[in-house]
């Protein structure tokens, strides 16, 4: 072998090692971004179903299947009831949730990216979580939605 080929092989090995070391976080963040988008879409789909059900007659109901990645979970919370503290929401976000400006009724535990801890709140209009029915679900969960007249309630099946 000549000397230039040896240096070329060593250089290639170093470049590949650097890509693996510094690029793995970028690849993970790319997958997190993709999965986070799936979760946001599932929450928006749920919001659409809630709004459509809210416009129907009182007593109308339907079942909704939540399709999110397996490693994620979504909690349905009532911020007026402090028992949501037992759902695993970190202390920093508990302050955010209880702020008068935020009336979240959904909290998601998503992939932990660079810029946050992976927890986000969402508000679905006309969806009310009863005080005694706060819960978390994972992928494939079946949810029961019912029009109660002034609002739509949700339960885990």
N, CA, C and O atoms as a GROMACS GRO file, in nm:
protein
  628
    1UNK      N    1   0.084  -0.118   0.000
    1UNK     CA    2   0.000   0.000   0.000
    1UNK      C    3   0.089   0.124   0.000
    1UNK      O    4   0.196   0.128   0.061
    2UNK      N    5   0.040   0.225  -0.070
    2UNK     CA    6   0.119   0.347  -0.066
    2UNK      C    7   0.071   0.435   0.049
    2UNK      O    8  -0.037   0.412   0.105
    3UNK      N    9   0.149   0.533   0.084
    3UNK     CA   10   0.125   0.618   0.201
    3UNK      C   11  -0.003   0.700   0.186
    3UNK      O   12  -0.074   0.718   0.284
    4UNK      N   13  -0.035   0.750   0.067
    4UNK     CA   14  -0.154   0.834   0.050
    4UNK      C   15  -0.282   0.754   0.074
    4UNK      O   16  -0.380   0.809   0.122
    5UNK      N   17  -0.281   0.625   0.041
    5UNK     CA   18  -0.399   0.542   0.064
    5UNK      C   19  -0.420   0.520   0.214
    5UNK      O   20  -0.533   0.519   0.260
    6UNK      N   21  -0.312   0.503   0.288
    6UNK     CA   22  -0.323   0.484   0.434
    6UNK      C   23  -0.380   0.610   0.498
    6UNK      O   24  -0.469   0.603   0.583
    7UNK      N   25  -0.328   0.728   0.456
    7UNK     CA   26  -0.381   0.853   0.511
    7UNK      C   27  -0.527   0.873   0.472
    7UNK      O   28  -0.606   0.924   0.551
    8UNK      N   29  -0.564   0.832   0.353
    8UNK     CA   30  -0.704   0.841   0.309
    8UNK      C   31  -0.796   0.754   0.393
    8UNK      O   32  -0.905   0.796   0.430
    9UNK      N   33  -0.753   0.634   0.424
    9UNK     CA   34  -0.833   0.543   0.508
    9UNK      C   35  -0.845   0.598   0.649
    9UNK      O   36  -0.954   0.596   0.706
   10UNK      N   37  -0.735   0.647   0.706
   10UNK     CA   38  -0.739   0.705   0.841
   10UNK      C   39  -0.830   0.827   0.844
   10UNK      O   40  -0.908   0.843   0.937
   11UNK      N   41  -0.821   0.912   0.743
   11UNK     CA   42  -0.906   1.031   0.736
   11UNK      C   43  -1.053   0.992   0.727
   11UNK      O   44  -1.138   1.053   0.793
   12UNK      N   45  -1.085   0.892   0.647
   12UNK     CA   46  -1.223   0.844   0.632
   12UNK      C   47  -1.276   0.790   0.764
   12UNK      O   48  -1.390   0.818   0.801
   13UNK      N   49  -1.196   0.714   0.835
   13UNK     CA   50  -1.236   0.660   0.966
   13UNK      C   51  -1.263   0.773   1.064
   13UNK      O   52  -1.360   0.768   1.140
   14UNK      N   53  -1.180   0.874   1.064
   14UNK     CA   54  -1.198   0.989   1.155
   14UNK      C   55  -1.326   1.064   1.120
   14UNK      O   56  -1.401   1.102   1.210
   15UNK      N   57  -1.351   1.087   0.992
   15UNK     CA   58  -1.472   1.159   0.950
   15UNK      C   59  -1.598   1.080   0.989
   15UNK      O   60  -1.694   1.137   1.039
   16UNK      N   61  -1.596   0.949   0.965
   16UNK     CA   62  -1.711   0.866   1.002
   16UNK      C   63  -1.734   0.869   1.153
   16UNK      O   64  -1.848   0.878   1.198
   17UNK      N   65  -1.627   0.863   1.231
   17UNK     CA   66  -1.640   0.868   1.378
   17UNK      C   67  -1.699   1.002   1.422
   17UNK      O   68  -1.786   1.006   1.509
   18UNK      N   69  -1.652   1.110   1.362
   18UNK     CA   70  -1.706   1.242   1.397
   18UNK      C   71  -1.854   1.254   1.360
   18UNK      O   72  -1.932   1.312   1.436
   19UNK      N   73  -1.892   1.200   1.246
   19UNK     CA   74  -2.032   1.202   1.207
   19UNK      C   75  -2.118   1.124   1.305
   19UNK      O   76  -2.228   1.167   1.341
   20UNK      N   77  -2.068   1.010   1.348
   20UNK     CA   78  -2.144   0.930   1.445
   20UNK      C   79  -2.156   1.000   1.579
   20UNK      O   80  -2.263   0.998   1.641
   21UNK      N   81  -2.049   1.060   1.624
   21UNK     CA   82  -2.050   1.127   1.755
   21UNK      C   83  -2.138   1.252   1.752
   21UNK      O   84  -2.224   1.269   1.838
   22UNK      N   85  -2.116   1.340   1.655
   22UNK     CA   86  -2.186   1.468   1.653
   22UNK      C   87  -2.318   1.463   1.576
   22UNK      O   88  -2.403   1.550   1.595
   23UNK      N   89  -2.336   1.367   1.491
   23UNK     CA   90  -2.457   1.359   1.410
   23UNK      C   91  -2.569   1.280   1.474
   23UNK      O   92  -2.685   1.295   1.435
   24UNK      N   93  -2.539   1.196   1.572
   24UNK     CA   94  -2.643   1.113   1.633
   24UNK      C   95  -2.750   1.198   1.703
   24UNK      O   96  -2.868   1.164   1.698
   25UNK      N   97  -2.710   1.306   1.766
   25UNK     CA   98  -2.810   1.392   1.832
   25UNK      C   99  -2.899   1.460   1.728
   25UNK      O  100  -3.018   1.479   1.750
   26UNK      N  101  -2.840   1.496   1.614
   26UNK     CA  102  -2.920   1.556   1.507
   26UNK      C  103  -3.020   1.457   1.450
   26UNK      O  104  -3.134   1.493   1.422
   27UNK      N  105  -2.978   1.333   1.434
   27UNK     CA  106  -3.068   1.229   1.385
   27UNK      C  107  -3.180   1.206   1.485
   27UNK      O  108  -3.297   1.193   1.447
   28UNK      N  109  -3.146   1.200   1.614
   28UNK     CA  110  -3.248   1.181   1.719
   28UNK      C  111  -3.347   1.297   1.719
   28UNK      O  112  -3.467   1.276   1.730
   29UNK      N  113  -3.295   1.420   1.706
   29UNK     CA  114  -3.383   1.536   1.703
   29UNK      C  115  -3.476   1.534   1.582
   29UNK      O  116  -3.590   1.578   1.589
   30UNK      N  117  -3.426   1.482   1.471
   30UNK     CA  118  -3.510   1.471   1.352
   30UNK      C  119  -3.625   1.374   1.375
   30UNK      O  120  -3.738   1.402   1.336
   31UNK      N  121  -3.596   1.260   1.438
   31UNK     CA  122  -3.702   1.164   1.470
   31UNK      C  123  -3.798   1.221   1.573
   31UNK      O  124  -3.919   1.199   1.564
   32UNK      N  125  -3.746   1.296   1.671
   32UNK     CA  126  -3.832   1.360   1.771
   32UNK      C  127  -3.927   1.459   1.704
   32UNK      O  128  -4.046   1.462   1.735
   33UNK      N  129  -3.875   1.537   1.613
   33UNK     CA  130  -3.957   1.635   1.543
   33UNK      C  131  -4.069   1.566   1.466
   33UNK      O  132  -4.183   1.612   1.467
   34UNK      N  133  -4.037   1.457   1.401
   34UNK     CA  134  -4.137   1.382   1.326
   34UNK      C  135  -4.244   1.326   1.419
   34UNK      O  136  -4.363   1.337   1.390
   35UNK      N  137  -4.204   1.266   1.530
   35UNK     CA  138  -4.300   1.210   1.625
   35UNK      C  139  -4.382   1.318   1.693
   35UNK      O  140  -4.501   1.300   1.718
   36UNK      N  141  -4.319   1.431   1.724
   36UNK     CA  142  -4.393   1.542   1.784
   36UNK      C  143  -4.502   1.591   1.690
   36UNK      O  144  -4.612   1.626   1.735
   37UNK      N  145  -4.473   1.594   1.561
   37UNK     CA  146  -4.573   1.636   1.463
   37UNK      C  147  -4.691   1.539   1.460
   37UNK      O  148  -4.805   1.581   1.444
   38UNK      N  149  -4.664   1.410   1.477
   38UNK     CA  150  -4.772   1.310   1.481
   38UNK      C  151  -4.861   1.334   1.602
   38UNK      O  152  -4.983   1.323   1.592
   39UNK      N  153  -4.800   1.366   1.717
   39UNK     CA  154  -4.877   1.392   1.839
   39UNK      C  155  -4.963   1.517   1.823
   39UNK      O  156  -5.081   1.516   1.859
   40UNK      N  157  -4.906   1.623   1.769
   40UNK     CA  158  -4.982   1.747   1.749
   40UNK      C  159  -5.098   1.722   1.653
   40UNK      O  160  -5.208   1.773   1.675
   41UNK      N  161  -5.076   1.645   1.548
   41UNK     CA  162  -5.184   1.613   1.454
   41UNK      C  163  -5.294   1.533   1.523
   41UNK      O  164  -5.412   1.559   1.500
   42UNK      N  165  -5.258   1.438   1.608
   42UNK     CA  166  -5.358   1.359   1.680
   42UNK      C  167  -5.442   1.449   1.772
   42UNK      O  168  -5.563   1.431   1.783
   43UNK      N  169  -5.377   1.545   1.837
   43UNK     CA  170  -5.450   1.637   1.926
   43UNK      C  171  -5.541   1.727   1.843
   43UNK      O  172  -5.654   1.754   1.884
   44UNK      N  173  -5.494   1.774   1.729
   44UNK     CA  174  -5.579   1.856   1.642
   44UNK      C  175  -5.698   1.775   1.588
   44UNK      O  176  -5.809   1.827   1.579
   45UNK      N  177  -5.674   1.650   1.554
   45UNK     CA  178  -5.784   1.563   1.509
   45UNK      C  179  -5.887   1.546   1.620
   45UNK      O  180  -6.008   1.549   1.595
   46UNK      N  181  -5.840   1.527   1.742
   46UNK     CA  182  -5.931   1.515   1.857
   46UNK      C  183  -6.010   1.645   1.873
   46UNK      O  184  -6.130   1.641   1.897
   47UNK      N  185  -5.942   1.759   1.861
   47UNK     CA  186  -6.009   1.888   1.871
   47UNK      C  187  -6.118   1.905   1.766
   47UNK      O  188  -6.225   1.957   1.795
   48UNK      N  189  -6.090   1.861   1.645
   48UNK     CA  190  -6.190   1.866   1.538
   48UNK      C  191  -6.311   1.780   1.571
   48UNK      O  192  -6.425   1.823   1.552
   49UNK      N  193  -6.287   1.659   1.621
   49UNK     CA  194  -6.397   1.569   1.659
   49UNK      C  195  -6.478   1.628   1.773
   49UNK      O  196  -6.601   1.618   1.773
   50UNK      N  197  -6.412   1.691   1.870
   50UNK     CA  198  -6.484   1.753   1.982
   50UNK      C  199  -6.572   1.866   1.931
   50UNK      O  200  -6.688   1.876   1.971
   51UNK      N  201  -6.520   1.950   1.843
   51UNK     CA  202  -6.598   2.062   1.789
   51UNK      C  203  -6.718   2.012   1.709
   51UNK      O  204  -6.827   2.068   1.720
   52UNK      N  205  -6.698   1.908   1.629
   52UNK     CA  206  -6.809   1.852   1.551
   52UNK      C  207  -6.916   1.793   1.643
   52UNK      O  208  -7.035   1.809   1.619
   53UNK      N  209  -6.872   1.724   1.748
   53UNK     CA  210  -6.967   1.664   1.842
   53UNK      C  211  -7.039   1.771   1.922
   53UNK      O  212  -7.157   1.756   1.955
   54UNK      N  213  -6.970   1.880   1.954
   54UNK     CA  214  -7.031   1.991   2.029
   54UNK      C  215  -7.147   2.053   1.952
   54UNK      O  216  -7.244   2.100   2.012
   55UNK      N  217  -7.139   2.053   1.820
   55UNK     CA  218  -7.244   2.111   1.736
   55UNK      C  219  -7.362   2.017   1.716
   55UNK      O  220  -7.465   2.057   1.660
   56UNK      N  221  -7.349   1.893   1.761
   56UNK     CA  222  -7.458   1.797   1.749
   56UNK      C  223  -7.550   1.808   1.870
   56UNK      O  224  -7.526   1.888   1.960
   57UNK      N  225  -7.654   1.727   1.873
   57UNK     CA  226  -7.753   1.731   1.981
   57UNK      C  227  -7.692   1.683   2.113
   57UNK      O  228  -7.600   1.602   2.115
   58UNK      N  229  -7.746   1.736   2.221
   58UNK     CA  230  -7.704   1.693   2.353
   58UNK      C  231  -7.727   1.542   2.367
   58UNK      O  232  -7.831   1.490   2.325
   59UNK      N  233  -7.631   1.473   2.425
   59UNK     CA  234  -7.638   1.328   2.439
   59UNK      C  235  -7.569   1.253   2.327
   59UNK      O  236  -7.548   1.132   2.337
   60UNK      N  237  -7.531   1.323   2.219
   60UNK     CA  238  -7.458   1.258   2.111
   60UNK      C  239  -7.324   1.212   2.163
   60UNK      O  240  -7.263   1.276   2.249
   61UNK      N  241  -7.277   1.100   2.111
   61UNK     CA  242  -7.149   1.048   2.158
   61UNK      C  243  -7.078   0.974   2.046
   61UNK      O  244  -7.139   0.938   1.945
   62UNK      N  245  -6.950   0.953   2.065
   62UNK     CA  246  -6.871   0.875   1.970
   62UNK      C  247  -6.743   0.829   2.038
   62UNK      O  248  -6.704   0.880   2.144
   63UNK      N  249  -6.679   0.732   1.975
   63UNK     CA  250  -6.551   0.680   2.024
   63UNK      C  251  -6.441   0.733   1.934
   63UNK      O  252  -6.455   0.737   1.811
   64UNK      N  253  -6.330   0.774   1.995
   64UNK     CA  254  -6.216   0.826   1.922
   64UNK      C  255  -6.093   0.743   1.961
   64UNK      O  256  -6.067   0.723   2.079
   65UNK      N  257  -6.019   0.696   1.861
   65UNK     CA  258  -5.896   0.622   1.888
   65UNK      C  259  -5.777   0.716   1.872
   65UNK      O  260  -5.762   0.781   1.768
   66UNK      N  261  -5.695   0.722   1.974
   66UNK     CA  262  -5.579   0.812   1.975
   66UNK      C  263  -5.460   0.740   1.912
   66UNK      O  264  -5.414   0.638   1.963
   67UNK      N  265  -5.410   0.794   1.803
   67UNK     CA  266  -5.297   0.734   1.733
   67UNK      C  267  -5.174   0.822   1.750
   67UNK      O  268  -5.157   0.922   1.679
   68UNK      N  269  -5.089   0.785   1.845
   68UNK     CA  270  -4.965   0.857   1.871
   68UNK      C  271  -4.852   0.754   1.880
   68UNK      O  272  -4.879   0.635   1.897
   69UNK      N  273  -4.726   0.797   1.870
   69UNK     CA  274  -4.615   0.703   1.885
   69UNK      C  275  -4.617   0.634   2.023
   69UNK      O  276  -4.665   0.691   2.121
   70UNK      N  277  -4.565   0.514   2.028
   70UNK     CA  278  -4.572   0.431   2.149
   70UNK      C  279  -4.506   0.494   2.272
   70UNK      O  280  -4.554   0.474   2.384
   71UNK      N  281  -4.399   0.568   2.255
   71UNK     CA  282  -4.325   0.622   2.368
   71UNK      C  283  -4.389   0.748   2.428
   71UNK      O  284  -4.339   0.801   2.527
   72UNK      N  285  -4.495   0.795   2.370
   72UNK     CA  286  -4.558   0.920   2.413
   72UNK      C  287  -4.682   0.892   2.497
   72UNK      O  288  -4.741   0.784   2.490
   73UNK      N  289  -4.720   0.992   2.577
   73UNK     CA  290  -4.848   0.982   2.647
   73UNK      C  291  -4.913   1.120   2.652
   73UNK      O  292  -4.846   1.223   2.647
   74UNK      N  293  -5.044   1.118   2.661
   74UNK     CA  294  -5.123   1.241   2.668
   74UNK      C  295  -5.211   1.233   2.791
   74UNK      O  296  -5.275   1.131   2.816
   75UNK      N  297  -5.214   1.342   2.867
   75UNK     CA  298  -5.298   1.348   2.987
   75UNK      C  299  -5.409   1.448   2.965
   75UNK      O  300  -5.390   1.554   2.905
   76UNK      N  301  -5.526   1.414   3.015
   76UNK     CA  302  -5.643   1.502   3.010
   76UNK      C  303  -5.660   1.556   3.151
   76UNK      O  304  -5.686   1.480   3.245
   77UNK      N  305  -5.647   1.687   3.166
   77UNK     CA  306  -5.641   1.748   3.298
   77UNK      C  307  -5.747   1.856   3.315
   77UNK      O  308  -5.795   1.914   3.219
   78UNK      N  309  -5.780   1.880   3.441
   78UNK     CA  310  -5.867   1.990   3.479
   78UNK      C  311  -5.782   2.078   3.570
   78UNK      O  312  -5.754   2.040   3.684
   79UNK      N  313  -5.743   2.195   3.521
   79UNK     CA  314  -5.650   2.279   3.597
   79UNK      C  315  -5.713   2.336   3.723
   79UNK      O  316  -5.642   2.384   3.812
   80UNK      N  317  -5.846   2.332   3.733
   80UNK     CA  318  -5.911   2.382   3.853
   80UNK      C  319  -5.901   2.281   3.967
   80UNK      O  320  -5.924   2.316   4.083
   81UNK      N  321  -5.868   2.157   3.936
   81UNK     CA  322  -5.855   2.052   4.037
   81UNK      C  323  -5.707   2.018   4.053
   81UNK      O  324  -5.646   1.968   3.959
   82UNK      N  325  -5.648   2.045   4.170
   82UNK     CA  326  -5.505   2.022   4.188
   82UNK      C  327  -5.462   1.875   4.185
   82UNK      O  328  -5.342   1.847   4.196
   83UNK      N  329  -5.554   1.782   4.172
   83UNK     CA  330  -5.514   1.641   4.170
   83UNK      C  331  -5.440   1.605   4.043
   83UNK      O  332  -5.386   1.495   4.032
   84UNK      N  333  -5.435   1.696   3.944
   84UNK     CA  334  -5.358   1.667   3.824
   84UNK      C  335  -5.210   1.657   3.857
   84UNK      O  336  -5.131   1.609   3.775
   85UNK      N  337  -5.170   1.702   3.975
   85UNK     CA  338  -5.030   1.694   4.017
   85UNK      C  339  -4.980   1.550   4.021
   85UNK      O  340  -4.860   1.527   4.011
   86UNK      N  341  -5.069   1.455   4.037
   86UNK     CA  342  -5.028   1.315   4.048
   86UNK      C  343  -5.006   1.250   3.911
   86UNK      O  344  -4.975   1.131   3.905
   87UNK      N  345  -5.020   1.324   3.802
   87UNK     CA  346  -5.008   1.265   3.669
   87UNK      C  347  -4.866   1.265   3.615
   87UNK      O  348  -4.844   1.220   3.503
   88UNK      N  349  -4.769   1.313   3.692
   88UNK     CA  350  -4.629   1.309   3.649
   88UNK      C  351  -4.581   1.435   3.580
   88UNK      O  352  -4.478   1.432   3.512
   89UNK      N  353  -4.652   1.544   3.594
   89UNK     CA  354  -4.612   1.670   3.532
   89UNK      C  355  -4.506   1.735   3.620
   89UNK      O  356  -4.524   1.745   3.742
   90UNK      N  357  -4.395   1.780   3.560
   90UNK     CA  358  -4.285   1.833   3.640
   90UNK      C  359  -4.322   1.968   3.704
   90UNK      O  360  -4.409   2.038   3.653
   91UNK      N  361  -4.254   2.004   3.815
   91UNK     CA  362  -4.290   2.126   3.891
   91UNK      C  363  -4.286   2.254   3.809
   91UNK      O  364  -4.369   2.343   3.830
   92UNK      N  365  -4.192   2.267   3.717
   92UNK     CA  366  -4.183   2.388   3.635
   92UNK      C  367  -4.309   2.404   3.552
   92UNK      O  368  -4.363   2.515   3.539
   93UNK      N  369  -4.356   2.295   3.495
   93UNK     CA  370  -4.474   2.302   3.410
   93UNK      C  371  -4.603   2.315   3.491
   93UNK      O  372  -4.703   2.365   3.439
   94UNK      N  373  -4.604   2.271   3.615
   94UNK     CA  374  -4.723   2.288   3.699
   94UNK      C  375  -4.753   2.437   3.715
   94UNK      O  376  -4.869   2.478   3.716
   95UNK      N  377  -4.649   2.517   3.728
   95UNK     CA  378  -4.667   2.663   3.738
   95UNK      C  379  -4.726   2.716   3.608
   95UNK      O  380  -4.818   2.799   3.610
   96UNK      N  381  -4.675   2.670   3.495
   96UNK     CA  382  -4.726   2.712   3.364
   96UNK      C  383  -4.872   2.675   3.348
   96UNK      O  384  -4.952   2.756   3.301
   97UNK      N  385  -4.908   2.553   3.388
   97UNK     CA  386  -5.045   2.506   3.373
   97UNK      C  387  -5.140   2.588   3.458
   97UNK      O  388  -5.251   2.618   3.414
   98UNK      N  389  -5.099   2.624   3.579
   98UNK     CA  390  -5.188   2.693   3.671
   98UNK      C  391  -5.194   2.843   3.648
   98UNK      O  392  -5.267   2.913   3.718
   99UNK      N  393  -5.118   2.894   3.550
   99UNK     CA  394  -5.122   3.035   3.517
   99UNK      C  395  -5.260   3.071   3.465
   99UNK      O  396  -5.320   2.994   3.390
  100UNK      N  397  -5.314   3.189   3.503
  100UNK     CA  398  -5.447   3.230   3.454
  100UNK      C  399  -5.454   3.242   3.301
  100UNK      O  400  -5.561   3.230   3.243
  101UNK      N  401  -5.339   3.265   3.237
  101UNK     CA  402  -5.337   3.278   3.092
  101UNK      C  403  -5.353   3.144   3.020
  101UNK      O  404  -5.394   3.139   2.904
  102UNK      N  405  -5.320   3.037   3.090
  102UNK     CA  406  -5.324   2.903   3.028
  102UNK      C  407  -5.442   2.826   3.085
  102UNK      O  408  -5.452   2.806   3.206
  103UNK      N  409  -5.528   2.785   3.000
  103UNK     CA  410  -5.640   2.700   3.041
  103UNK      C  411  -5.628   2.569   2.966
  103UNK      O  412  -5.717   2.528   2.892
  104UNK      N  413  -5.514   2.503   2.988
  104UNK     CA  414  -5.489   2.377   2.919
  104UNK      C  415  -5.584   2.270   2.970
  104UNK      O  416  -5.615   2.266   3.089
  105UNK      N  417  -5.629   2.183   2.881
  105UNK     CA  418  -5.704   2.067   2.923
  105UNK      C  419  -5.639   1.938   2.872
  105UNK      O  420  -5.686   1.828   2.899
  106UNK      N  421  -5.531   1.955   2.797
  106UNK     CA  422  -5.452   1.841   2.751
  106UNK      C  423  -5.305   1.871   2.775
  106UNK      O  424  -5.257   1.982   2.750
  107UNK      N  425  -5.234   1.771   2.825
  107UNK     CA  426  -5.091   1.785   2.850
  107UNK      C  427  -5.023   1.667   2.785
  107UNK      O  428  -5.061   1.552   2.810
  108UNK      N  429  -4.921   1.692   2.703
  108UNK     CA  430  -4.854   1.581   2.636
  108UNK      C  431  -4.710   1.569   2.682
  108UNK      O  432  -4.642   1.668   2.708
  109UNK      N  433  -4.667   1.446   2.693
  109UNK     CA  434  -4.528   1.414   2.725
  109UNK      C  435  -4.466   1.366   2.595
  109UNK      O  436  -4.492   1.254   2.550
  110UNK      N  437  -4.384   1.452   2.535
  110UNK     CA  438  -4.330   1.422   2.404
  110UNK      C  439  -4.181   1.397   2.412
  110UNK      O  440  -4.122   1.397   2.520
  111UNK      N  441  -4.122   1.376   2.298
  111UNK     CA  442  -3.979   1.352   2.289
  111UNK      C  443  -3.905   1.473   2.344
  111UNK      O  444  -3.936   1.587   2.308
  112UNK      N  445  -3.809   1.451   2.428
  112UNK     CA  446  -3.736   1.562   2.488
  112UNK      C  447  -3.632   1.614   2.391
  112UNK      O  448  -3.530   1.550   2.366
  113UNK      N  449  -3.659   1.731   2.337
  113UNK     CA  450  -3.567   1.792   2.241
  113UNK      C  451  -3.469   1.884   2.309
  113UNK      O  452  -3.458   1.886   2.432
  114UNK      N  453  -3.396   1.962   2.228
  114UNK     CA  454  -3.295   2.053   2.281
  114UNK      C  455  -3.355   2.167   2.362
  114UNK      O  456  -3.295   2.211   2.460
  115UNK      N  457  -3.472   2.216   2.322
  115UNK     CA  458  -3.519   2.344   2.371
  115UNK      C  459  -3.623   2.335   2.482
  115UNK      O  460  -3.663   2.438   2.537
  116UNK      N  461  -3.668   2.218   2.514
  116UNK     CA  462  -3.766   2.205   2.621
  116UNK      C  463  -3.756   2.067   2.682
  116UNK      O  464  -3.674   1.986   2.640
  117UNK      N  465  -3.839   2.041   2.780
  117UNK     CA  466  -3.833   1.911   2.847
  117UNK      C  467  -3.929   1.811   2.784
  117UNK      O  468  -3.947   1.701   2.836
  118UNK      N  469  -3.990   1.848   2.673
  118UNK     CA  470  -4.078   1.755   2.604
  118UNK      C  471  -4.220   1.754   2.657
  118UNK      O  472  -4.298   1.665   2.621
  119UNK      N  473  -4.257   1.848   2.741
  119UNK     CA  474  -4.393   1.856   2.792
  119UNK      C  475  -4.460   1.981   2.737
  119UNK      O  476  -4.403   2.090   2.740
  120UNK      N  477  -4.583   1.964   2.685
  120UNK     CA  478  -4.653   2.077   2.625
  120UNK      C  479  -4.801   2.071   2.660
  120UNK      O  480  -4.860   1.963   2.671
  121UNK      N  481  -4.860   2.188   2.675
  121UNK     CA  482  -5.002   2.197   2.702
  121UNK      C  483  -5.080   2.240   2.578
  121UNK      O  484  -5.029   2.313   2.493
  122UNK      N  485  -5.203   2.194   2.571
  122UNK     CA  486  -5.292   2.229   2.460
  122UNK      C  487  -5.430   2.259   2.518
  122UNK      O  488  -5.466   2.212   2.625
  123UNK      N  489  -5.505   2.338   2.444
  123UNK     CA  490  -5.641   2.372   2.484
  123UNK      C  491  -5.735   2.333   2.371
  123UNK      O  492  -5.721   2.380   2.258
  124UNK      N  493  -5.832   2.248   2.402
  124UNK     CA  494  -5.936   2.216   2.306
  124UNK      C  495  -6.064   2.283   2.356
  124UNK      O  496  -6.113   2.253   2.464
  125UNK      N  497  -6.115   2.373   2.274
  125UNK     CA  498  -6.235   2.448   2.308
  125UNK      C  499  -6.353   2.353   2.327
  125UNK      O  500  -6.367   2.254   2.254
  126UNK      N  501  -6.436   2.382   2.424
  126UNK     CA  502  -6.558   2.308   2.456
  126UNK      C  503  -6.534   2.169   2.515
  126UNK      O  504  -6.629   2.094   2.535
  127UNK      N  505  -6.409   2.133   2.543
  127UNK     CA  506  -6.379   2.005   2.607
  127UNK      C  507  -6.354   2.031   2.755
  127UNK      O  508  -6.267   2.109   2.792
  128UNK      N  509  -6.433   1.964   2.840
  128UNK     CA  510  -6.416   1.980   2.984
  128UNK      C  511  -6.387   1.844   3.045
  128UNK      O  512  -6.456   1.745   3.019
  129UNK      N  513  -6.283   1.839   3.126
  129UNK     CA  514  -6.245   1.716   3.194
  129UNK      C  515  -6.305   1.723   3.334
  129UNK      O  516  -6.270   1.812   3.411
  130UNK      N  517  -6.394   1.630   3.370
  130UNK     CA  518  -6.451   1.631   3.505
  130UNK      C  519  -6.342   1.616   3.611
  130UNK      O  520  -6.239   1.553   3.586
  131UNK      N  521  -6.365   1.674   3.728
  131UNK     CA  522  -6.266   1.669   3.837
  131UNK      C  523  -6.225   1.527   3.871
  131UNK      O  524  -6.108   1.502   3.900
  132UNK      N  525  -6.320   1.435   3.868
  132UNK     CA  526  -6.291   1.298   3.911
  132UNK      C  527  -6.246   1.208   3.797
  132UNK      O  528  -6.236   1.087   3.816
  133UNK      N  529  -6.218   1.265   3.680
  133UNK     CA  530  -6.187   1.181   3.564
  133UNK      C  531  -6.060   1.227   3.492
  133UNK      O  532  -6.055   1.220   3.369
  134UNK      N  533  -5.960   1.273   3.564
  134UNK     CA  534  -5.835   1.310   3.501
  134UNK      C  535  -5.754   1.183   3.476
  134UNK      O  536  -5.744   1.098   3.564
  135UNK      N  537  -5.696   1.171   3.357
  135UNK     CA  538  -5.627   1.047   3.324
  135UNK      C  539  -5.523   1.071   3.215
  135UNK      O  540  -5.524   1.174   3.147
  136UNK      N  541  -5.434   0.974   3.200
  136UNK     CA  542  -5.334   0.974   3.093
  136UNK      C  543  -5.354   0.851   3.006
  136UNK      O  544  -5.397   0.746   3.055
  137UNK      N  545  -5.322   0.864   2.878
  137UNK     CA  546  -5.335   0.752   2.785
  137UNK      C  547  -5.212   0.745   2.696
  137UNK      O  548  -5.138   0.842   2.680
  138UNK      N  549  -5.193   0.627   2.639
  138UNK     CA  550  -5.084   0.605   2.543
  138UNK      C  551  -5.144   0.571   2.408
  138UNK      O  552  -5.266   0.580   2.389
  139UNK      N  553  -5.061   0.533   2.317
  139UNK     CA  554  -5.104   0.504   2.180
  139UNK      C  555  -5.212   0.397   2.175
  139UNK      O  556  -5.208   0.298   2.250
  140UNK      N  557  -5.307   0.418   2.086
  140UNK     CA  558  -5.413   0.320   2.065
  140UNK      C  559  -5.527   0.328   2.165
  140UNK      O  560  -5.619   0.246   2.159
  141UNK      N  561  -5.522   0.424   2.256
  141UNK     CA  562  -5.627   0.436   2.357
  141UNK      C  563  -5.759   0.474   2.292
  141UNK      O  564  -5.763   0.554   2.198
  142UNK      N  565  -5.865   0.416   2.342
  142UNK     CA  566  -5.999   0.450   2.294
  142UNK      C  567  -6.061   0.548   2.393
  142UNK      O  568  -6.062   0.524   2.514
  143UNK      N  569  -6.112   0.658   2.339
  143UNK     CA  570  -6.171   0.764   2.420
  143UNK      C  571  -6.319   0.777   2.386
  143UNK      O  572  -6.358   0.766   2.270
  144UNK      N  573  -6.399   0.799   2.488
  144UNK     CA  574  -6.543   0.815   2.469
  144UNK      C  575  -6.576   0.963   2.484
  144UNK      O  576  -6.552   1.022   2.590
  145UNK      N  577  -6.629   1.023   2.380
  145UNK     CA  578  -6.667   1.164   2.379
  145UNK      C  579  -6.819   1.173   2.386
  145UNK      O  580  -6.889   1.100   2.316
  146UNK      N  581  -6.869   1.264   2.470
  146UNK     CA  582  -7.014   1.280   2.481
  146UNK      C  583  -7.050   1.428   2.493
  146UNK      O  584  -6.989   1.502   2.570
  147UNK      N  585  -7.150   1.470   2.416
  147UNK     CA  586  -7.200   1.606   2.421
  147UNK      C  587  -7.290   1.618   2.545
  147UNK      O  588  -7.391   1.548   2.556
  148UNK      N  589  -7.252   1.706   2.636
  148UNK     CA  590  -7.329   1.727   2.758
  148UNK      C  591  -7.414   1.854   2.751
  148UNK      O  592  -7.467   1.898   2.853
  149UNK      N  593  -7.427   1.911   2.635
  149UNK     CA  594  -7.506   2.034   2.618
  149UNK      C  595  -7.416   2.155   2.610
  149UNK      O  596  -7.399   2.213   2.502
  150UNK      N  597  -7.359   2.195   2.724
  150UNK     CA  598  -7.272   2.312   2.728
  150UNK      C  599  -7.126   2.279   2.696
  150UNK      O  600  -7.047   2.369   2.668
  151UNK      N  601  -7.092   2.152   2.699
  151UNK     CA  602  -6.954   2.111   2.676
  151UNK      C  603  -6.952   1.966   2.630
  151UNK      O  604  -7.054   1.898   2.628
  152UNK      N  605  -6.832   1.920   2.593
  152UNK     CA  606  -6.812   1.780   2.557
  152UNK      C  607  -6.723   1.719   2.664
  152UNK      O  608  -6.620   1.776   2.701
  153UNK      N  609  -6.764   1.602   2.716
  153UNK     CA  610  -6.681   1.533   2.815
  153UNK      C  611  -6.606   1.421   2.748
  153UNK      O  612  -6.641   1.376   2.639
  154UNK      N  613  -6.501   1.376   2.814
  154UNK     CA  614  -6.417   1.270   2.760
  154UNK      C  615  -6.387   1.169   2.870
  154UNK      O  616  -6.364   1.206   2.985
  155UNK      N  617  -6.388   1.041   2.833
  155UNK     CA  618  -6.356   0.934   2.927
  155UNK      C  619  -6.269   0.832   2.856
  155UNK      O  620  -6.275   0.818   2.733
  156UNK      N  621  -6.189   0.762   2.932
  156UNK     CA  622  -6.108   0.653   2.878
  156UNK      C  623  -6.191   0.526   2.880
  156UNK      O  624  -6.254   0.493   2.981
  157UNK      N  625  -6.191   0.454   2.768
  157UNK     CA  626  -6.264   0.325   2.763
  157UNK      C  627  -6.172   0.212   2.801
  157UNK      O  628  -6.214   0.096   2.803
   0.00000   0.00000   0.00000
